[in-house]
């Protein structure tokens, strides 16, 4: 991860509710376990807009 900032990550996590946190963890797991990471990241970026 480029420019990984643990305090920023912890701040983001503390603001999420359980449902959002579980969804985020599931998406991260999917990305890490996928051979097509770039495509998944592009899809997530489009959904975030």
PDB file with one MODEL, atoms N, CA, C and O in Angstrom:
MODEL        1
ATOM      1  N   UNK A   1       0.835  -1.180   0.000  1.00  0.00           N
ATOM      2  CA  UNK A   1       0.000   0.000   0.000  1.00  0.00           C
ATOM      3  C   UNK A   1       0.882   1.246   0.000  1.00  0.00           C
ATOM      4  O   UNK A   1       1.802   1.364   0.809  1.00  0.00           O
ATOM      5  N   UNK A   2       0.601   2.156  -0.894  1.00  0.00           N
ATOM      6  CA  UNK A   2       1.366   3.395  -0.945  1.00  0.00           C
ATOM      7  C   UNK A   2       0.864   4.350   0.124  1.00  0.00           C
ATOM      8  O   UNK A   2      -0.341   4.487   0.338  1.00  0.00           O
ATOM      9  N   UNK A   3       1.805   5.008   0.793  1.00  0.00           N
ATOM     10  CA  UNK A   3       1.471   6.015   1.793  1.00  0.00           C
ATOM     11  C   UNK A   3       0.474   5.509   2.832  1.00  0.00           C
ATOM     12  O   UNK A   3      -0.506   6.186   3.142  1.00  0.00           O
ATOM     13  N   UNK A   4       0.726   4.334   3.360  1.00  0.00           N
ATOM     14  CA  UNK A   4      -0.163   3.733   4.349  1.00  0.00           C
ATOM     15  C   UNK A   4      -0.071   4.508   5.655  1.00  0.00           C
ATOM     16  O   UNK A   4       1.007   4.638   6.234  1.00  0.00           O
ATOM     17  N   UNK A   5      -1.197   5.018   6.111  1.00  0.00           N
ATOM     18  CA  UNK A   5      -1.239   5.821   7.330  1.00  0.00           C
ATOM     19  C   UNK A   5      -2.181   5.149   8.323  1.00  0.00           C
ATOM     20  O   UNK A   5      -3.401   5.211   8.171  1.00  0.00           O
ATOM     21  N   UNK A   6      -1.606   4.506   9.342  1.00  0.00           N
ATOM     22  CA  UNK A   6      -2.395   3.737  10.296  1.00  0.00           C
ATOM     23  C   UNK A   6      -3.387   4.616  11.054  1.00  0.00           C
ATOM     24  O   UNK A   6      -4.510   4.181  11.309  1.00  0.00           O
ATOM     25  N   UNK A   7      -3.010   5.827  11.418  1.00  0.00           N
ATOM     26  CA  UNK A   7      -3.935   6.690  12.165  1.00  0.00           C
ATOM     27  C   UNK A   7      -5.137   7.084  11.308  1.00  0.00           C
ATOM     28  O   UNK A   7      -6.258   7.174  11.807  1.00  0.00           O
ATOM     29  N   UNK A   8      -4.897   7.318  10.020  1.00  0.00           N
ATOM     30  CA  UNK A   8      -5.996   7.650   9.116  1.00  0.00           C
ATOM     31  C   UNK A   8      -6.934   6.443   8.968  1.00  0.00           C
ATOM     32  O   UNK A   8      -8.155   6.597   8.977  1.00  0.00           O
ATOM     33  N   UNK A   9      -6.358   5.249   8.834  1.00  0.00           N
ATOM     34  CA  UNK A   9      -7.148   4.028   8.728  1.00  0.00           C
ATOM     35  C   UNK A   9      -8.002   3.831   9.985  1.00  0.00           C
ATOM     36  O   UNK A   9      -9.194   3.541   9.885  1.00  0.00           O
ATOM     37  N   UNK A  10      -7.401   3.985  11.156  1.00  0.00           N
ATOM     38  CA  UNK A  10      -8.135   3.797  12.410  1.00  0.00           C
ATOM     39  C   UNK A  10      -9.249   4.837  12.551  1.00  0.00           C
ATOM     40  O   UNK A  10     -10.324   4.526  13.064  1.00  0.00           O
ATOM     41  N   UNK A  11      -9.003   6.041  12.107  1.00  0.00           N
ATOM     42  CA  UNK A  11     -10.025   7.084  12.152  1.00  0.00           C
ATOM     43  C   UNK A  11     -11.205   6.722  11.260  1.00  0.00           C
ATOM     44  O   UNK A  11     -12.360   6.888  11.652  1.00  0.00           O
ATOM     45  N   UNK A  12     -10.911   6.228  10.062  1.00  0.00           N
ATOM     46  CA  UNK A  12     -11.974   5.816   9.145  1.00  0.00           C
ATOM     47  C   UNK A  12     -12.778   4.665   9.734  1.00  0.00           C
ATOM     48  O   UNK A  12     -14.008   4.672   9.683  1.00  0.00           O
ATOM     49  N   UNK A  13     -12.085   3.677  10.293  1.00  0.00           N
ATOM     50  CA  UNK A  13     -12.763   2.516  10.851  1.00  0.00           C
ATOM     51  C   UNK A  13     -13.651   2.893  12.024  1.00  0.00           C
ATOM     52  O   UNK A  13     -14.730   2.326  12.193  1.00  0.00           O
ATOM     53  N   UNK A  14     -13.211   3.833  12.829  1.00  0.00           N
ATOM     54  CA  UNK A  14     -13.991   4.225  14.007  1.00  0.00           C
ATOM     55  C   UNK A  14     -15.289   4.933  13.617  1.00  0.00           C
ATOM     56  O   UNK A  14     -16.238   4.953  14.402  1.00  0.00           O
ATOM     57  N   UNK A  15     -15.344   5.502  12.436  1.00  0.00           N
ATOM     58  CA  UNK A  15     -16.536   6.214  11.981  1.00  0.00           C
ATOM     59  C   UNK A  15     -17.538   5.312  11.264  1.00  0.00           C
ATOM     60  O   UNK A  15     -18.663   5.732  10.990  1.00  0.00           O
ATOM     61  N   UNK A  16     -17.143   4.085  10.959  1.00  0.00           N
ATOM     62  CA  UNK A  16     -18.018   3.166  10.228  1.00  0.00           C
ATOM     63  C   UNK A  16     -18.911   2.390  11.186  1.00  0.00           C
ATOM     64  O   UNK A  16     -18.497   2.055  12.296  1.00  0.00           O
ATOM     65  N   UNK A  17     -20.133   2.105  10.757  1.00  0.00           N
ATOM     66  CA  UNK A  17     -20.953   1.224  11.568  1.00  0.00           C
ATOM     67  C   UNK A  17     -20.620  -0.226  11.194  1.00  0.00           C
ATOM     68  O   UNK A  17     -19.906  -0.472  10.222  1.00  0.00           O
ATOM     69  N   UNK A  18     -21.131  -1.158  11.952  1.00  0.00           N
ATOM     70  CA  UNK A  18     -20.769  -2.565  11.786  1.00  0.00           C
ATOM     71  C   UNK A  18     -21.079  -3.074  10.375  1.00  0.00           C
ATOM     72  O   UNK A  18     -20.267  -3.789   9.788  1.00  0.00           O
ATOM     73  N   UNK A  19     -22.223  -2.720   9.835  1.00  0.00           N
ATOM     74  CA  UNK A  19     -22.625  -3.180   8.502  1.00  0.00           C
ATOM     75  C   UNK A  19     -21.643  -2.695   7.438  1.00  0.00           C
ATOM     76  O   UNK A  19     -21.210  -3.467   6.584  1.00  0.00           O
ATOM     77  N   UNK A  20     -21.297  -1.409   7.497  1.00  0.00           N
ATOM     78  CA  UNK A  20     -20.353  -0.849   6.529  1.00  0.00           C
ATOM     79  C   UNK A  20     -18.969  -1.467   6.687  1.00  0.00           C
ATOM     80  O   UNK A  20     -18.280  -1.732   5.702  1.00  0.00           O
ATOM     81  N   UNK A  21     -18.573  -1.693   7.927  1.00  0.00           N
ATOM     82  CA  UNK A  21     -17.271  -2.290   8.202  1.00  0.00           C
ATOM     83  C   UNK A  21     -17.193  -3.703   7.627  1.00  0.00           C
ATOM     84  O   UNK A  21     -16.199  -4.075   7.003  1.00  0.00           O
ATOM     85  N   UNK A  22     -18.256  -4.486   7.843  1.00  0.00           N
ATOM     86  CA  UNK A  22     -18.281  -5.855   7.310  1.00  0.00           C
ATOM     87  C   UNK A  22     -18.245  -5.853   5.784  1.00  0.00           C
ATOM     88  O   UNK A  22     -17.582  -6.691   5.172  1.00  0.00           O
ATOM     89  N   UNK A  23     -18.956  -4.914   5.176  1.00  0.00           N
ATOM     90  CA  UNK A  23     -18.957  -4.804   3.715  1.00  0.00           C
ATOM     91  C   UNK A  23     -17.559  -4.453   3.205  1.00  0.00           C
ATOM     92  O   UNK A  23     -17.085  -5.026   2.224  1.00  0.00           O
ATOM     93  N   UNK A  24     -16.908  -3.510   3.878  1.00  0.00           N
ATOM     94  CA  UNK A  24     -15.559  -3.104   3.492  1.00  0.00           C
ATOM     95  C   UNK A  24     -14.559  -4.238   3.624  1.00  0.00           C
ATOM     96  O   UNK A  24     -13.697  -4.419   2.764  1.00  0.00           O
ATOM     97  N   UNK A  25     -14.675  -4.997   4.697  1.00  0.00           N
ATOM     98  CA  UNK A  25     -13.775  -6.134   4.905  1.00  0.00           C
ATOM     99  C   UNK A  25     -14.002  -7.188   3.831  1.00  0.00           C
ATOM    100  O   UNK A  25     -13.044  -7.766   3.316  1.00  0.00           O
ATOM    101  N   UNK A  26     -15.261  -7.441   3.489  1.00  0.00           N
ATOM    102  CA  UNK A  26     -15.574  -8.420   2.449  1.00  0.00           C
ATOM    103  C   UNK A  26     -14.996  -7.978   1.104  1.00  0.00           C
ATOM    104  O   UNK A  26     -14.456  -8.796   0.360  1.00  0.00           O
ATOM    105  N   UNK A  27     -15.110  -6.686   0.792  1.00  0.00           N
ATOM    106  CA  UNK A  27     -14.566  -6.175  -0.465  1.00  0.00           C
ATOM    107  C   UNK A  27     -13.043  -6.274  -0.472  1.00  0.00           C
ATOM    108  O   UNK A  27     -12.453  -6.654  -1.484  1.00  0.00           O
ATOM    109  N   UNK A  28     -12.407  -5.939   0.636  1.00  0.00           N
ATOM    110  CA  UNK A  28     -10.949  -6.030   0.717  1.00  0.00           C
ATOM    111  C   UNK A  28     -10.496  -7.470   0.543  1.00  0.00           C
ATOM    112  O   UNK A  28      -9.511  -7.739  -0.145  1.00  0.00           O
ATOM    113  N   UNK A  29     -11.212  -8.390   1.163  1.00  0.00           N
ATOM    114  CA  UNK A  29     -10.882  -9.802   1.039  1.00  0.00           C
ATOM    115  C   UNK A  29     -11.012 -10.265  -0.411  1.00  0.00           C
ATOM    116  O   UNK A  29     -10.166 -10.998  -0.923  1.00  0.00           O
ATOM    117  N   UNK A  30     -12.085  -9.823  -1.059  1.00  0.00           N
ATOM    118  CA  UNK A  30     -12.313 -10.184  -2.461  1.00  0.00           C
ATOM    119  C   UNK A  30     -11.166  -9.672  -3.336  1.00  0.00           C
ATOM    120  O   UNK A  30     -10.690 -10.389  -4.217  1.00  0.00           O
ATOM    121  N   UNK A  31     -10.734  -8.465  -3.101  1.00  0.00           N
ATOM    122  CA  UNK A  31      -9.642  -7.872  -3.877  1.00  0.00           C
ATOM    123  C   UNK A  31      -8.344  -8.642  -3.651  1.00  0.00           C
ATOM    124  O   UNK A  31      -7.630  -8.965  -4.601  1.00  0.00           O
ATOM    125  N   UNK A  32      -8.049  -8.931  -2.393  1.00  0.00           N
ATOM    126  CA  UNK A  32      -6.797  -9.615  -2.067  1.00  0.00           C
ATOM    127  C   UNK A  32      -6.746 -11.034  -2.620  1.00  0.00           C
ATOM    128  O   UNK A  32      -5.672 -11.533  -2.956  1.00  0.00           O
ATOM    129  N   UNK A  33      -7.891 -11.679  -2.715  1.00  0.00           N
ATOM    130  CA  UNK A  33      -7.940 -13.067  -3.171  1.00  0.00           C
ATOM    131  C   UNK A  33      -8.190 -13.207  -4.669  1.00  0.00           C
ATOM    132  O   UNK A  33      -8.224 -14.323  -5.188  1.00  0.00           O
ATOM    133  N   UNK A  34      -8.363 -12.103  -5.355  1.00  0.00           N
ATOM    134  CA  UNK A  34      -8.710 -12.142  -6.769  1.00  0.00           C
ATOM    135  C   UNK A  34      -7.474 -12.014  -7.652  1.00  0.00           C
ATOM    136  O   UNK A  34      -6.497 -11.352  -7.302  1.00  0.00           O
ATOM    137  N   UNK A  35      -7.546 -12.661  -8.791  1.00  0.00           N
ATOM    138  CA  UNK A  35      -6.489 -12.514  -9.789  1.00  0.00           C
ATOM    139  C   UNK A  35      -6.734 -11.266 -10.635  1.00  0.00           C
ATOM    140  O   UNK A  35      -5.846 -10.815 -11.358  1.00  0.00           O
ATOM    141  N   UNK A  36      -7.942 -10.713 -10.541  1.00  0.00           N
ATOM    142  CA  UNK A  36      -8.337  -9.570 -11.353  1.00  0.00           C
ATOM    143  C   UNK A  36      -8.547  -8.330 -10.477  1.00  0.00           C
ATOM    144  O   UNK A  36      -9.578  -7.663 -10.567  1.00  0.00           O
ATOM    145  N   UNK A  37      -7.567  -8.035  -9.637  1.00  0.00           N
ATOM    146  CA  UNK A  37      -7.670  -6.937  -8.666  1.00  0.00           C
ATOM    147  C   UNK A  37      -7.962  -5.595  -9.320  1.00  0.00           C
ATOM    148  O   UNK A  37      -8.807  -4.841  -8.838  1.00  0.00           O
ATOM    149  N   UNK A  38      -7.277  -5.294 -10.400  1.00  0.00           N
ATOM    150  CA  UNK A  38      -7.436  -3.979 -11.036  1.00  0.00           C
ATOM    151  C   UNK A  38      -8.875  -3.750 -11.495  1.00  0.00           C
ATOM    152  O   UNK A  38      -9.403  -2.646 -11.359  1.00  0.00           O
ATOM    153  N   UNK A  39      -9.503  -4.784 -12.034  1.00  0.00           N
ATOM    154  CA  UNK A  39     -10.884  -4.658 -12.505  1.00  0.00           C
ATOM    155  C   UNK A  39     -11.832  -4.418 -11.330  1.00  0.00           C
ATOM    156  O   UNK A  39     -12.746  -3.600 -11.433  1.00  0.00           O
ATOM    157  N   UNK A  40     -11.625  -5.115 -10.224  1.00  0.00           N
ATOM    158  CA  UNK A  40     -12.465  -4.930  -9.037  1.00  0.00           C
ATOM    159  C   UNK A  40     -12.285  -3.513  -8.493  1.00  0.00           C
ATOM    160  O   UNK A  40     -13.262  -2.861  -8.125  1.00  0.00           O
ATOM    161  N   UNK A  41     -11.051  -3.042  -8.443  1.00  0.00           N
ATOM    162  CA  UNK A  41     -10.795  -1.687  -7.948  1.00  0.00           C
ATOM    163  C   UNK A  41     -11.466  -0.632  -8.823  1.00  0.00           C
ATOM    164  O   UNK A  41     -11.998   0.351  -8.308  1.00  0.00           O
ATOM    165  N   UNK A  42     -11.444  -0.824 -10.132  1.00  0.00           N
ATOM    166  CA  UNK A  42     -12.104   0.112 -11.039  1.00  0.00           C
ATOM    167  C   UNK A  42     -13.611   0.135 -10.763  1.00  0.00           C
ATOM    168  O   UNK A  42     -14.223   1.203 -10.733  1.00  0.00           O
ATOM    169  N   UNK A  43     -14.204  -1.043 -10.563  1.00  0.00           N
ATOM    170  CA  UNK A  43     -15.632  -1.140 -10.283  1.00  0.00           C
ATOM    171  C   UNK A  43     -15.980  -0.437  -8.979  1.00  0.00           C
ATOM    172  O   UNK A  43     -16.969   0.293  -8.914  1.00  0.00           O
ATOM    173  N   UNK A  44     -15.181  -0.648  -7.947  1.00  0.00           N
ATOM    174  CA  UNK A  44     -15.439  -0.014  -6.653  1.00  0.00           C
ATOM    175  C   UNK A  44     -15.310   1.504  -6.745  1.00  0.00           C
ATOM    176  O   UNK A  44     -16.081   2.231  -6.118  1.00  0.00           O
ATOM    177  N   UNK A  45     -14.350   1.981  -7.515  1.00  0.00           N
ATOM    178  CA  UNK A  45     -14.182   3.424  -7.670  1.00  0.00           C
ATOM    179  C   UNK A  45     -15.392   4.022  -8.370  1.00  0.00           C
ATOM    180  O   UNK A  45     -15.833   5.114  -8.012  1.00  0.00           O
ATOM    181  N   UNK A  46     -15.939   3.322  -9.367  1.00  0.00           N
ATOM    182  CA  UNK A  46     -17.133   3.801 -10.068  1.00  0.00           C
ATOM    183  C   UNK A  46     -18.321   3.840  -9.121  1.00  0.00           C
ATOM    184  O   UNK A  46     -19.120   4.775  -9.175  1.00  0.00           O
ATOM    185  N   UNK A  47     -18.453   2.838  -8.252  1.00  0.00           N
ATOM    186  CA  UNK A  47     -19.571   2.777  -7.301  1.00  0.00           C
ATOM    187  C   UNK A  47     -19.475   3.893  -6.276  1.00  0.00           C
ATOM    188  O   UNK A  47     -20.497   4.384  -5.796  1.00  0.00           O
ATOM    189  N   UNK A  48     -18.273   4.293  -5.940  1.00  0.00           N
ATOM    190  CA  UNK A  48     -18.060   5.322  -4.925  1.00  0.00           C
ATOM    191  C   UNK A  48     -18.385   6.729  -5.390  1.00  0.00           C
ATOM    192  O   UNK A  48     -18.503   7.641  -4.572  1.00  0.00           O
ATOM    193  N   UNK A  49     -18.530   6.916  -6.689  1.00  0.00           N
ATOM    194  CA  UNK A  49     -18.800   8.261  -7.229  1.00  0.00           C
ATOM    195  C   UNK A  49     -20.251   8.579  -7.205  1.00  0.00           C
ATOM    196  O   UNK A  49     -20.652   9.666  -7.621  1.00  0.00           O
TER     197      UNK A  49
ENDMDL
END
